[in-house]
Amino acid sequence: MKIGLLVFGMAGLLALVSFMPPLAGRLKLPYSVLLAIVGFVLGVVIHVHGWAPGVVADFLDSLQHFDISSETFLYVFLPVLLFEAALAMNFRRLMDDISPILVMAIVAVLACTVAVGFSLAAISPYGLVVCLMLGAIVATTDPVAVVGIFREVGAPRRLTTLVEGESLFNDAASIALYSVLLSMLFGGATLSVTEVVRSFLVSFLGGGLAGFAMGRLTGLLFRWLRGWPAAEITLTVALAYLTFFVAEHYLGVSGVVATVVAGLVVGSTGRTRMSPTTFEQLEGTWSQFGFWANSLIFLFAAMLIPRMMAEITWMEVLLILVVFIVTLCARAVIVYGLLPLLGRLRLSTEVSPSYRVVMLVGGLRGAVSLALALAVTEQPAVPHDARQFIAVATTGFVLMTLFVNGLTLRPLIYRLGLNQLAPVDRTLRDQAQVVELEALRLKIDEIARNEHIGQEVMDRLHAVFDAGQAGVGAGQVRLLAEEQKVAVGMGILAGREEEMFFETLKAQVVDWRTAESLLARAERLGDAVRVGGLPGFEAAIERDLRYSLGLRLALRLHDLTGWQFWLGRELTQRFTNLMCKWAVARRLIRFARSDVQPLLGAEVTEIIIEAHQRRLDRLEGALQALALQYPSYAQYLQEAYLARMARSMERMRYRDMLAQNLISGETYADLINQVDMRWQYLENQGALDITLSAETLIQRVSMFEGVDETTLHAIQQVLKPRLAVPGQEIHTKLGRSHAMYFVASGAVVLDLPDGTTAELGSGQIFGEMALVLGHDFQPRVRSLGYSRLLMLHERDFKRLLQDLPVLREKIDAIVAQRLRAVEVWQQFQSGERQHEPLPSLRPDAQSSS
C-alpha cells in the first residue's frame, strides 16, 4: 500500500473520530457503542463503495487495504492505552482498594475462563482447551465506555477507581491465560492446572517487578532531563513501548502488567520529579494519545466485525447467548460472593450494594477481546473450525455487552441515585452557594458604583441573584450534626494541605525528594480524615510525627557500626519536613478562619482550629528539639526557605510583566537567567553535621576534666559515640553483657523502682550500677531530646578502672551516693524506716516542748 494513501486514510479516520465525542453526547450513547456502530458501517461500506465519488472512494479504498493484524493492536495501540490509563490513576486511591481490584482482575478472570470453558465444552463439539481460550479472551473488560458514562453523570470517584483498576490488571490476567492455553494448543500438551497457575503467577508478578524497575529508572532519568519538557515527555513514550516489548520478548513476563506498573510509578513520582508545568503537559499529551489510540483501535476492530461474522450459524448464535449468560453469572458470583467476604474479613473497605450492581452490569468487553480473537484467526496451527468459532463467538459477545450492558448502564446509575451528591455534600454545596452569591452581589454593587452603572441594570442583576438563592436555605448547614460538620471541615483542610504542598513544589521552595515525602504524608492524612474524621486526624498526626523507618534503621546502623552519613541525611530530611509542615499548619489555621468559618460556622471552625493548633504545638516542640541541638542548621533552613520564596516571587513578577507586554520575550529570558544565577547557591543543600566523634564529645563530660592527655587518649579509644532521639529507649544491657553511658549533651530520664523519675543532663552517667555491683540493676532510660552519648562497654570499663585510678575514684563516689539512695528507699519499702514529720516552727510549740 502506498504511503500517501495510508496517510490519507489515517487522516480521514482521525477527522471522523474528532466528531464522535460530541455526537455521542447528543445521542446519549456510550462513546464505545457509537465507535462500534461507525466501525461496523465502515466495515460493510468499504466492500461496496463503487457508487462513491472520487475522494470518498479513495478514502474507503485506503481503509480496505489497511493491513489490520493482531500485532498492530497489541504492539502499537495497547501499550499506549495501558500507560495512559495507569498514568491518570491516583496510585494511593488504587492501593486503598487494591484487594477488590485484584479480586475482580484475577479471580474474576479465572472464574469466567473456567465457567465458559467447561460450559461450552459440555454442549459444543469443541475441545476443552479451545473453550477455555475463548473464556480467557472474553474475560477482559473494557472500561472506556463505562468510565465515559461515569464522568458524564458524575458517578462517585471510588466506583470509577474500582472499574478502571479492574480493567488495568484484568487485561494482563486474560492475556497471560490466553498465551498459556495457546501454547498448549500448539504443542498438544495435556492441560495442567498446576502449570497454568505457575505460568500465570510468573508472568503476572514478574511483569509487576519489571515495570516497577523500569518506572523507577525513568524517574531517576527525569533528573537529567529536568528543564527539557519535550525530552521528558518523549522518554515516557519510549518507556511505554520499551517496557511492553522488553517484558514480553526478553524477560518472558507480562508486558501488560509491566506497562501498567511503569505508568503507575511515573504517575505517582512524575509530579514531584518533573517541573509542575512539564507534568501538566505530560498529562495533556498522554490524554491525547489515549484518545487517538482508543478511538482508532475500536474503529479498526469494529471494521473487522462484518468479516468475522460472515459465516455465523444459528448454533453459534445460541452458543453466544450461553457465553453471555455464563459470564454474567460468573461475574455475579465474584461481585456478590467474594467482595462482601473481603469486607467482612476486613481485607478491604465495604463495597456498597449499589456499587456492586453497577460493577456487575458494567463489565463491557471491547477492543482487546477482539484483538485476541483476531490473533487466533492468524494462527494456522489452530484448526479452522476452532478459529472460526472463537472469532464469531468473541465478536458476537462483545457486541452484546456493548448494546445490552452499555445502553442500560446510564439508566441504572440514575435509578440507583449514584449520580447525586450525598446529603452532606448537597448541604455544603447549598451553603457555599449562599455565601458566594452574597459576596458576589456586594462586589458587583461596588463595581457598578465605580463604573456609574444605572440602577435599572443593577435591579435586573439582583433579580438573577435572588433567583439563584431562592431555592437554597441559608440555614441548611445547621441541620447537620456537629460531628458531620467537623468531618467536612477537616476534609476541606486536608485537601487544602495537599494543594499547599504542591504549591511549594511548583514554587521550588523544596526539592523533589522533600515534596514527594510531604505529598505522600498529606495524602495519608487526608485518607485518615475521610475515614475517621477528627479521631482519625489525631491518630494520623501521631503516626506522622513518629520517626521514619529510614531514621530508625540509620540509628540502628549507627549503633552497630558508628556510620554517621545515613543518620545525618535522615535527620536533615526530618528537619526539613518538620519545618515545611509547621509553615503549612500555620497557613491552614488562617485558611480555616477566613474560608471555612463562613461555610460551617464559628463553633465548628473553632473545634477544627483547636485540633490543628494541637498539631502545630507538637510540630513546634519537635522542631524546637532539633533546633536547640543544631541551631546553625536551623538558621540555614530558615534562610533557604525565605530565599526560595524570594526566587519564586521574582520569577512570578517577571512572568506577569511579560504577560502585560511590559518586557519582551528576550528580556524575560535574560531576567530568568539572572534569577537562576543569583539564587544558584540554593541548589547546594546544606548538610546537618552531627559531629559524633569521641574526641569532640569527651570534652563536654565534666568527669574527664583535669585528666592528662595520655589518659584521655586511652579513654577515647574505648568510648563509642551514640545519638539518641527524643523518646528513644536506651538499653544498658547488650546481649549478655552491660554498658554504661556518659551524657555529652542533651538529657535522659530514668524511671526508678519507686515510681519516680530522675533526669540526668550533660556530664552525668548512667548504667554504672550494674557494672560495679555485678547484677541486673536496669532502670528504664529514655532520651528527652537529641542526646549525644558516649557508651562504655563492660569489658572496657573493667580495664579502664584497673588502669586509671582517678576515673575509678570518680565513678565510685557516684556509685556510693546512688547506693545510699537505694538503701534508704529499700528501708522505706520494708517498713524499717518511717517518714518522720518535720519539727514545727511555731513559737508556742517550741516552748511547750
C-alpha positions in Angstrom: 0.0 0.0 0.0 1.3 3.4 -0.9 2.4 5.6 1.9 0.4 8.6 0.6 -2.8 6.6 0.6 -2.1 5.2 4.1 -1.6 8.7 5.5 -4.7 9.9 3.7 -6.8 7.1 5.2 -5.4 7.7 8.7 -6.1 11.4 8.4 -9.6 10.7 7.3 -10.3 8.4 10.3 -8.9 11.0 12.7 -11.2 13.6 11.2 -14.1 11.3 11.6 -13.1 10.4 15.2 -13.0 14.1 16.1 -16.8 14.4 15.7 -17.6 11.2 17.7 -17.5 12.6 21.3 -19.9 15.5 20.8 -22.2 13.2 18.6 -22.2 10.5 21.3 -23.1 13.1 23.9 -26.0 14.4 21.8 -27.3 10.9 21.1 -26.9 9.8 24.7 -24.8 6.8 23.6 -21.7 5.5 25.2 -18.7 6.5 23.1 -17.6 2.9 22.5 -21.0 2.0 21.3 -21.0 4.8 18.7 -17.5 3.8 17.6 -18.7 0.2 17.2 -21.6 1.3 15.1 -19.5 3.6 12.9 -16.8 1.0 12.5 -19.3 -1.7 11.6 -20.8 0.6 8.9 -17.3 1.3 7.5 -16.6 -2.4 7.5 -19.6 -3.0 5.3 -19.3 0.0 3.1 -15.6 -0.5 2.2 -16.6 -3.6 0.3 -19.4 -1.9 -1.7 -18.2 1.6 -2.4 -18.3 1.7 -6.2 -21.0 4.3 -6.0 -19.0 6.8 -4.0 -17.4 9.9 -5.6 -13.7 10.1 -6.2 -12.4 11.5 -2.8 -14.7 9.3 -0.7 -13.9 6.2 -2.9 -10.2 6.8 -2.5 -10.7 7.1 1.3 -12.7 3.9 1.5 -10.3 2.1 -0.8 -7.4 3.1 1.6 -9.3 1.6 4.5 -10.0 -1.6 2.6 -6.3 -2.1 2.1 -5.3 -1.4 5.7 -3.3 -4.4 7.0 -5.0 -4.7 10.4 -3.4 -7.5 12.3 -3.4 -8.6 15.9 0.2 -7.4 16.3 -0.9 -3.9 15.3 -3.4 -4.0 18.1 -1.1 -5.5 20.7 2.2 -3.7 19.9 1.1 -0.3 18.5 -2.1 0.6 20.4 -2.2 -1.5 23.6 0.9 0.0 25.3 -0.5 3.5 24.8 -3.9 2.6 26.1 -2.4 0.9 29.2 0.2 3.6 30.0 -2.3 6.4 29.6 -4.9 4.8 31.9 -2.2 4.0 34.5 -0.7 7.5 34.3 -4.1 9.1 35.0 -4.8 6.8 38.0 -4.4 8.1 41.6 -1.9 5.5 43.0 -3.0 5.9 46.6 -6.7 5.6 45.7 -5.8 2.5 43.7 -3.9 1.0 46.7 -6.8 1.8 49.1 -9.0 -0.6 47.0 -6.3 -3.0 45.8 -8.0 -6.1 47.4 -11.3 -5.8 45.5 -9.5 -4.7 42.3 -7.2 -7.7 42.3 -10.1 -10.0 43.1 -12.0 -8.6 40.1 -8.9 -8.6 37.9 -7.5 -12.0 38.7 -10.1 -14.2 40.4 -13.0 -13.0 38.2 -10.9 -13.7 35.1 -10.1 -17.2 36.3 -13.8 -17.8 37.2 -15.0 -16.5 33.9 -12.4 -18.6 32.0 -13.3 -21.8 33.8 -17.1 -21.2 33.7 -17.1 -20.5 30.0 -14.7 -23.3 29.2 -16.4 -26.1 30.9 -19.9 -24.9 30.0 -19.1 -24.8 26.3 -17.1 -28.0 26.3 -20.2 -29.7 27.7 -22.6 -28.5 25.0 -20.4 -27.9 21.9 -18.2 -30.1 19.7 -15.1 -28.1 20.6 -12.3 -29.2 22.9 -11.8 -28.0 26.4 -8.6 -26.0 25.6 -10.4 -24.2 22.8 -13.3 -23.4 25.0 -11.1 -22.2 27.9 -9.2 -20.0 25.4 -12.5 -18.4 24.4 -13.2 -17.9 28.1 -9.9 -16.1 28.7 -10.5 -13.9 25.6 -13.9 -12.7 26.8 -12.9 -12.3 30.4 -11.1 -9.0 29.9 -13.2 -5.9 30.4 -13.0 -2.5 28.6 -13.5 0.5 30.9 -13.7 3.2 28.2 -17.5 3.2 27.7 -18.2 2.7 31.4 -15.8 5.4 32.7 -17.1 7.7 30.0 -20.7 7.3 31.3 -19.4 7.7 34.9 -17.9 11.0 34.1 -20.9 12.3 32.2 -23.4 11.5 35.0 -21.0 12.3 37.9 -20.6 8.8 39.4 -18.7 8.5 42.7 -14.9 8.6 42.4 -14.4 5.3 44.2 -16.7 3.5 41.8 -14.6 4.8 38.9 -11.4 3.7 40.6 -12.7 0.2 41.1 -13.8 -0.2 37.5 -10.6 1.4 36.0 -8.4 -0.5 38.3 -10.0 -3.8 37.4 -9.6 -3.2 33.7 -5.9 -2.2 34.1 -5.0 -5.6 35.5 -7.5 -8.0 34.1 -6.1 -7.4 30.6 -2.8 -8.8 31.9 -4.6 -11.8 33.5 -6.6 -12.5 30.4 -3.6 -12.3 28.0 -1.4 -14.4 30.3 -4.0 -17.2 30.4 -4.6 -16.9 26.7 -0.9 -17.3 26.0 -0.6 -20.4 28.2 -3.6 -22.0 26.6 -2.4 -21.1 23.1 1.0 -22.7 23.7 -0.8 -25.9 25.0 -2.9 -25.9 21.8 0.2 -25.6 19.7 2.2 -28.2 21.5 -0.6 -30.6 22.1 0.3 -30.8 25.7 -2.1 -32.1 28.4 -4.0 -29.4 30.3 -2.3 -29.0 33.7 -3.8 -26.8 36.3 -0.5 -26.5 38.1 1.3 -25.4 35.0 -1.4 -22.8 34.2 -1.2 -21.4 37.7 2.6 -21.4 37.8 2.9 -19.7 34.4 0.3 -17.2 35.2 1.9 -16.2 38.5 5.4 -15.9 37.0 4.0 -13.8 34.2 1.9 -11.5 36.4 4.4 -11.0 39.3 7.4 -10.9 37.0 5.7 -8.2 34.9 5.0 -6.2 38.0 8.6 -6.3 39.1 9.9 -5.4 35.6 7.5 -2.5 35.3 8.4 -1.2 38.7 12.2 -1.3 38.0 11.8 0.4 34.6 9.5 3.1 36.1 11.9 3.9 38.9 14.8 4.0 36.5 12.8 6.5 34.4 12.2 8.6 37.5 15.9 8.8 38.0 16.5 9.9 34.4 14.0 12.7 34.8 16.6 14.4 37.0 19.0 14.6 34.0 16.2 15.8 31.6 14.7 18.4 34.0 14.1 21.7 32.2 13.6 19.9 28.8 9.8 19.2 28.7 9.8 17.7 25.2 12.6 15.3 26.1 10.8 14.2 29.3 7.6 13.5 27.5 9.4 11.7 24.8 11.1 9.5 27.4 7.7 8.4 28.7 6.5 7.4 25.2 9.7 5.3 24.9 9.1 3.8 28.3 5.6 2.6 27.4 6.8 0.7 24.3 10.1 -0.5 25.7 8.5 -1.8 28.9 6.0 -3.8 27.0 8.4 -5.2 24.5 11.3 -5.9 26.9 9.0 -7.7 29.3 7.3 -9.8 26.6 10.3 -10.8 24.5 13.4 -10.6 26.7 12.1 -11.4 30.2 9.2 -13.7 29.3 6.7 -12.0 31.6 3.5 -10.0 31.2 4.1 -6.8 29.1 0.7 -5.6 30.1 1.4 -5.7 33.8 4.8 -4.2 33.3 3.4 -1.3 31.3 0.6 -0.7 33.8 3.0 -0.7 36.8 5.5 1.5 35.0 2.7 4.0 34.3 1.6 4.0 37.9 5.2 4.6 39.1 5.7 7.5 36.6 2.2 9.0 37.5 3.0 8.9 41.3 6.5 10.2 41.1 6.4 12.4 38.0 4.6 15.3 39.6 7.5 15.8 42.0 10.4 14.8 39.9 9.3 16.8 36.8 8.7 20.5 36.8 5.0 21.1 37.5 4.4 22.7 34.1 6.0 19.7 32.4 3.8 17.3 34.3 0.7 19.2 33.3 1.9 19.0 29.6 2.6 15.3 30.1 -0.9 14.6 31.3 -2.4 16.6 28.4 -0.2 14.9 25.9 -0.9 11.4 27.1 -4.7 12.1 27.3 -4.5 13.0 23.6 -2.5 9.8 22.8 -5.1 7.8 24.7 -8.0 9.3 22.8 -6.4 8.6 19.5 -5.3 5.0 20.4 -8.7 4.1 21.9 -10.7 5.6 19.0 -8.6 4.0 16.3 -8.3 0.6 17.9 -12.1 0.4 18.4 -12.8 1.6 14.8 -10.3 -0.9 13.3 -11.7 -3.7 15.5 -15.3 -2.8 14.6 -14.4 -2.7 10.9 -13.4 -6.4 11.2 -16.8 -7.4 12.6 -18.5 -8.0 9.2 -15.7 -10.2 8.0 -15.6 -12.2 11.3 -19.3 -12.6 11.5 -19.8 -13.5 7.8 -20.1 -17.3 8.4 -22.2 -17.2 11.6 -24.7 -20.0 12.1 -27.7 -20.3 14.4 -25.9 -22.8 16.5 -23.2 -20.2 17.1 -25.8 -17.6 18.0 -27.1 -20.0 20.7 -23.5 -20.5 22.0 -23.0 -16.7 22.1 -26.1 -16.4 24.3 -24.7 -19.2 26.6 -21.4 -17.3 26.9 -23.2 -14.1 27.7 -25.3 -15.8 30.5 -22.4 -17.8 31.9 -20.0 -14.8 32.1 -22.7 -12.7 33.8 -23.3 -15.5 36.3 -19.6 -16.0 37.0 -19.2 -12.3 37.5 -22.2 -12.2 39.8 -20.6 -14.9 42.0 -17.5 -12.8 42.4 -19.3 -9.5 42.9 -21.9 -10.8 45.3 -19.8 -13.6 46.9 -16.2 -12.6 47.3 -16.4 -8.8 47.5 -18.7 -8.9 50.6 -16.5 -11.5 52.1 -13.5 -9.2 51.8 -15.4 -6.6 53.7 -16.4 -8.9 56.5 -12.8 -10.2 56.8 -11.6 -6.5 57.0 -9.4 -7.1 54.0 -10.9 -4.1 52.2 -13.4 -1.3 52.7 -17.0 -2.5 52.2 -18.3 -2.2 48.6 -21.9 -0.9 48.7 -24.7 -2.9 47.1 -25.4 -0.2 44.5 -21.7 -0.2 43.5 -21.8 -4.0 43.1 -24.8 -3.8 40.8 -23.0 -1.3 38.6 -19.8 -3.4 38.6 -21.9 -6.4 37.5 -23.6 -4.7 34.6 -20.5 -2.6 33.8 -18.4 -5.5 32.6 -18.3 -4.4 29.0 -15.9 -6.0 26.6 -14.1 -4.2 23.8 -11.1 -3.9 21.5 -8.7 -6.1 23.5 -11.1 -9.1 23.2 -11.5 -8.5 19.5 -7.7 -8.2 19.1 -7.1 -11.6 20.9 -9.8 -13.2 18.7 -8.1 -11.8 15.6 -4.8 -13.2 16.8 -6.3 -16.7 17.0 -7.5 -16.4 13.4 -4.0 -15.7 12.3 -2.6 -18.9 13.8 -2.5 -21.6 11.1 -1.7 -24.3 13.6 -5.2 -23.8 15.2 -7.9 -25.8 13.3 -10.1 -23.8 11.0 -13.3 -24.6 12.8 -11.8 -23.5 16.1 -10.6 -20.3 14.7 -14.0 -19.6 13.1 -15.8 -20.4 16.4 -13.6 -18.2 18.6 -13.8 -15.2 16.1 -17.6 -15.4 15.8 -18.3 -16.0 19.4 -16.0 -13.3 20.6 -17.4 -10.7 18.2 -21.0 -11.5 19.0 -20.3 -11.5 22.7 -18.6 -8.1 22.5 -21.5 -6.6 20.6 -24.0 -8.0 23.1 -22.1 -6.4 26.1 -21.9 -3.1 24.3 -25.5 -2.9 23.2 -27.2 -4.6 26.2 -24.9 -3.7 29.1 -23.7 -0.4 27.7 -27.2 1.0 26.9 -28.7 0.0 30.3 -25.8 1.4 32.4 -26.8 5.1 32.3 -30.4 4.5 33.4 -29.2 2.1 36.1 -26.9 4.7 37.6 -29.7 7.2 37.6 -32.1 4.7 39.1 -29.6 3.9 41.9 -29.0 7.6 42.6 -25.3 7.3 42.1 -25.2 10.5 40.1 -26.4 12.5 43.1 -24.4 14.2 45.8 -24.5 12.7 49.3 -26.8 14.7 51.7 -23.8 16.3 53.5 -22.3 17.3 50.2 -25.6 18.8 49.0 -26.0 20.8 52.1 -22.4 22.1 51.9 -22.9 23.0 48.2 -26.1 25.0 49.1 -24.3 26.8 51.9 -21.3 27.6 49.6 -23.8 28.9 47.0 -25.4 31.2 49.6 -22.1 32.6 50.9 -20.6 33.1 47.4 -23.7 34.6 45.8 -24.0 37.1 48.7 -20.3 38.0 48.4 -20.6 38.3 44.6 -23.6 40.6 45.0 -21.5 43.0 47.1 -18.6 43.0 44.7 -20.9 43.7 41.7 -22.6 46.5 43.6 -19.2 48.1 44.2 -18.2 47.7 40.5 -21.5 49.3 39.5 -20.9 52.3 41.8 -17.4 52.8 40.5 -18.4 52.4 36.8 -21.6 54.6 37.3 -23.9 51.9 36.0 -27.6 52.7 36.3 -29.9 51.3 39.0 -32.2 49.6 36.4 -29.4 47.4 35.3 -28.5 46.6 38.9 -32.1 45.7 39.7 -32.1 43.1 36.8 -28.8 41.6 38.1 -30.2 41.5 41.7 -33.1 39.5 40.3 -30.7 36.9 39.0 -29.0 36.7 42.4 -32.4 36.4 44.1 -33.5 33.6 41.8 -30.3 31.7 42.5 -30.8 32.0 46.2 -34.5 31.3 46.2 -34.3 27.5 46.3 -31.4 27.4 48.8 -32.0 27.8 52.6 -29.2 29.7 54.2 -29.6 27.8 57.4 -29.5 24.3 56.0 -26.0 23.6 57.3 -27.4 23.9 60.8 -29.3 20.7 60.1 -26.1 18.7 60.1 -24.8 17.2 63.3 -21.7 18.8 64.8 -19.7 15.6 64.1 -20.6 15.7 60.4 -19.7 19.4 60.1 -16.3 18.8 61.8 -15.6 15.9 59.5 -16.5 18.0 56.5 -14.3 20.8 57.7 -11.4 18.5 58.4 -11.7 17.0 54.9 -11.6 20.5 53.4 -8.4 21.4 55.3 -6.8 18.0 54.3 -7.4 18.7 50.7 -6.1 22.2 51.0 -3.0 20.9 52.7 -2.2 18.7 49.7 -2.7 21.8 47.4 -0.3 23.9 49.6 2.4 21.3 49.5 2.0 21.1 45.7 2.2 24.9 45.5 5.5 24.8 47.5 6.8 22.3 44.9 5.7 24.5 42.0 7.4 27.5 43.6 10.5 25.3 44.1 10.6 26.1 47.8 11.5 22.4 48.4 13.3 19.8 46.3 11.5 16.8 44.7 12.5 14.3 47.5 11.0 16.5 50.2 8.0 17.2 48.1 7.4 13.5 47.4 7.6 12.8 51.1 5.3 15.7 52.1 2.7 14.9 49.4 2.6 11.2 50.4 2.1 12.1 54.1 -0.6 14.7 53.2 -2.5 12.1 51.1 -2.3 9.6 54.0 -3.6 12.3 56.4 -6.4 13.1 54.0 -7.4 9.4 53.8 -7.4 9.2 57.6 -9.6 12.2 57.9 -12.1 11.0 55.3 -12.3 7.6 57.1 -12.1 8.6 60.7 -12.9 12.3 61.0 -11.4 14.1 63.9 -10.2 10.9 65.8 -8.7 9.8 62.5 -6.9 13.1 62.2 -5.4 12.8 65.7 -4.2 9.2 65.1 -2.7 10.2 61.8 -0.8 13.2 63.4 0.5 10.8 66.0 1.8 8.5 63.2 3.1 11.4 61.2 5.4 12.7 64.0 6.9 9.3 64.6 10.4 8.7 63.3 10.5 7.2 59.8 11.7 3.7 59.2 14.7 5.1 57.4 15.7 7.1 60.5 15.2 4.1 62.8 17.3 1.9 60.6 20.0 4.6 60.3 20.1 4.9 64.1 20.4 1.1 64.4 23.2 1.0 61.9 25.0 3.9 63.7 24.8 2.0 67.0 26.3 -1.1 65.3 28.9 0.4 63.1 29.3 4.1 64.1 28.5 5.1 60.4 27.0 8.7 60.5 26.3 9.7 56.9 22.9 8.0 56.6 21.9 9.2 60.0 22.8 12.7 59.2 20.8 12.6 55.9 17.7 11.2 57.7 17.9 13.9 60.4 18.2 16.5 57.6 15.1 15.2 55.9 13.2 15.2 59.2 14.3 18.7 60.0 13.2 20.0 56.5 9.9 18.1 56.7 9.0 19.4 60.1 9.7 23.0 59.0 7.6 22.7 55.9 4.7 21.1 57.8 5.0 23.8 60.5 4.7 26.6 57.9 1.7 24.9 56.2 0.0 24.2 59.5 0.1 27.9 60.3 -1.4 28.8 56.9 -4.1 26.2 57.4 -5.3 27.8 60.6 -5.6 31.2 58.8 -7.4 29.5 55.9 -9.9 27.9 58.4 -10.7 31.3 59.9 -11.1 33.1 56.6 -12.7 30.5 54.3 -14.1 27.6 56.3 -15.9 29.6 59.0 -18.4 31.2 56.6 -19.4 27.7 55.5 -19.6 25.8 58.8 -20.0 28.4 61.5 -17.7 29.7 64.2 -18.2 26.9 66.8 -17.3 24.1 64.4 -14.4 26.1 62.9 -13.1 26.6 66.4 -13.0 22.9 67.0 -11.2 22.3 63.8 -8.7 25.1 64.6 -8.1 23.7 68.1 -7.2 20.3 66.5 -4.8 22.0 64.1 -3.4 24.1 66.9 -2.5 21.0 68.9 -0.8 19.7 65.8 1.1 22.9 65.4 2.2 22.8 69.0 3.6 19.3 68.6 5.3 20.3 65.4 6.9 23.3 67.2 8.0 21.0 70.0 9.6 18.5 67.6 11.2 21.3 65.6 12.5 23.1 68.7 14.1 19.9 70.0 16.1 19.7 66.7 16.8 23.4 66.6 18.2 23.5 70.1 20.6 20.7 69.2 21.5 22.1 65.7 21.0 25.9 65.8 23.2 26.6 62.8 21.3 24.2 60.6 18.0 25.6 61.8 19.2 29.1 60.7 20.3 27.7 57.3 16.8 26.1 56.7 15.1 29.4 57.6 17.4 31.3 55.2 16.9 28.8 52.4 13.1 28.8 52.9 13.0 32.6 52.6 15.4 32.7 49.7 13.4 30.2 47.7 10.3 32.2 48.3 12.0 35.3 47.1 13.2 33.5 44.0 9.7 32.2 43.3 8.2 35.7 43.7 10.8 37.3 41.5 10.1 34.7 38.7 6.3 35.3 39.0 6.8 39.0 38.8 8.8 38.8 35.6 6.2 36.4 34.2 3.4 38.9 34.9 5.4 41.7 33.3 5.8 39.5 30.2 2.1 38.8 30.1 1.3 42.5 30.4 3.8 43.3 27.5 6.0 45.4 29.8 9.0 43.4 28.7 9.9 41.3 25.6 10.4 37.6 25.5 14.2 38.1 25.1 14.3 40.4 28.1 12.2 37.9 30.1 14.6 35.0 29.3 17.6 37.1 30.3 16.0 38.1 33.6 15.2 34.5 34.4 18.8 33.5 33.7 19.9 36.2 36.1 17.4 34.9 38.7 18.8 31.4 38.4 22.4 32.7 38.8 21.6 34.9 41.7 20.0 32.1 43.7 22.2 29.2 42.4 23.7 28.6 45.9 20.3 27.3 47.0 20.9 24.1 44.9 23.9 23.3 47.2 21.9 21.9 50.0 23.4 22.3 53.4 24.2 19.1 55.4 23.5 18.6 59.1 26.8 18.0 60.8 26.0 15.6 63.7 29.8 15.5 64.8 29.6 12.4 66.9 33.3 11.8 67.4 34.6 10.6 70.7 37.3 13.2 70.7 34.8 16.1 70.4 32.2 14.7 72.8 34.6 13.7 75.5 35.4 17.4 76.1 31.8 18.0 77.1 31.9 15.5 80.0 32.9 17.2 83.3 34.1 13.9 84.7 37.1 14.0 82.4 38.2 17.5 83.3 41.8 17.6 84.5 42.7 14.2 83.1 46.1 14.2 81.4 46.4 13.8 77.6 47.7 10.2 77.8 44.8 9.1 79.9 42.3 11.0 77.8 43.6 9.3 74.7 43.2 5.9 76.3 39.6 6.7 77.2 38.8 7.9 73.7 39.9 4.6 72.2 37.1 2.7 74.0 34.2 5.2 74.1 31.6 4.8 71.4 29.7 7.9 70.3 25.9 7.4 70.1 22.9 9.6 69.3 19.6 9.1 70.9 16.4 10.8 69.5 13.6 12.2 71.8 11.7 9.3 73.4 14.2 6.6 72.3 14.8 4.0 75.0 18.5 3.4 75.7 19.4 -0.1 76.7 22.2 -0.7 79.2 22.2 -4.4 78.7 23.7 -5.5 75.3 23.1 -9.2 74.9 24.7 -11.0 77.9 26.9 -8.0 78.9 26.3 -4.5 80.1 27.3 -1.0 79.2 27.3 2.4 80.8 26.8 5.8 79.2 28.2 9.4 79.7 25.8 12.2 78.7 27.9 14.6 76.5 24.9 16.8 75.6 21.1 16.6 76.0 19.3 14.9 78.8 17.9 11.5 79.7 15.2 10.4 82.2 15.4 7.3 84.4 12.3 5.5 85.6 13.3 4.4 89.2 11.9 1.4 91.1 9.8 3.5 93.4 7.8 5.0 90.6 9.7 8.3 90.5 11.9 9.6 87.8 15.3 11.2 87.7 16.7 13.4 84.9 20.4 13.4 84.1 22.0 16.1 82.0 25.3 16.8 80.4 28.3 15.3 82.2 26.3 12.7 84.2 26.4 8.9 83.8 24.0 6.0 84.0 24.3 2.2 83.7 27.3 2.1 86.0 25.4 0.4 88.9 25.1 -2.9 87.0 28.8 -2.8 86.1 30.0 -2.1 89.6 27.6 -4.3 91.6 27.6 -7.1 89.1 23.8 -7.6 88.9 21.0 -6.5 86.6 20.1 -3.2 88.1 18.5 -1.7 84.9 16.2 1.3 85.3 14.3 2.3 82.1 16.2 5.1 80.4 14.7 7.4 77.8 16.2 10.3 75.9 14.5 13.7 76.5 16.0 15.4 73.5 18.6 14.7 70.8 21.1 13.4 73.3 24.8 12.8 72.4 26.1 9.9 74.5 29.4 8.1 74.9 29.0 4.3 75.5 31.5 2.3 77.5 31.3 -1.5 77.2 31.6 -3.7 80.2 35.0 -5.3 79.2 36.5 -1.8 78.5 35.0 -0.5 81.8 36.8 -3.1 83.9 40.1 -2.5 82.1 39.9 1.3 82.5 39.2 1.1 86.2 42.3 -1.0 86.7 44.5 1.3 84.6 43.0 4.7 85.7 42.6 5.1 89.5 41.4 8.7 89.0 38.5 7.6 86.9 37.7 4.8 89.4 37.5 7.3 92.3 35.0 9.5 90.5 32.8 6.6 89.5 33.0 5.0 93.0 31.8 8.3 94.5 28.8 8.4 92.2 28.0 4.8 92.9 28.3 5.2 96.7 25.9 8.1 96.5 23.4 6.2 94.4 23.7 3.1 96.6 22.9 5.1 99.7 19.7 6.4 97.9 18.8 2.8 97.0 19.4 1.7 100.6 17.1 4.4 102.0 14.4 3.5 99.5 14.6 -0.2 100.5 14.3 0.8 104.2 11.1 2.7 103.5 9.8 -0.2 101.3 10.4 -2.8 104.1 8.9 -0.6 106.8 12.2 -0.5 108.7 12.2 3.3 108.3 9.2 5.6 108.5 8.5 9.0 107.2 9.2 11.5 110.1 7.3 14.7 110.4 9.3 17.9 110.2 9.6 19.8 113.5 7.1 22.6 114.0 8.4 26.1 113.7 5.6 27.8 115.8 6.9 29.5 119.0 4.2 28.1 121.2 5.1 24.6 120.1 8.8 25.1 120.8 8.1 26.5 124.3 5.7 23.6 125.2 8.3 21.1 124.2 
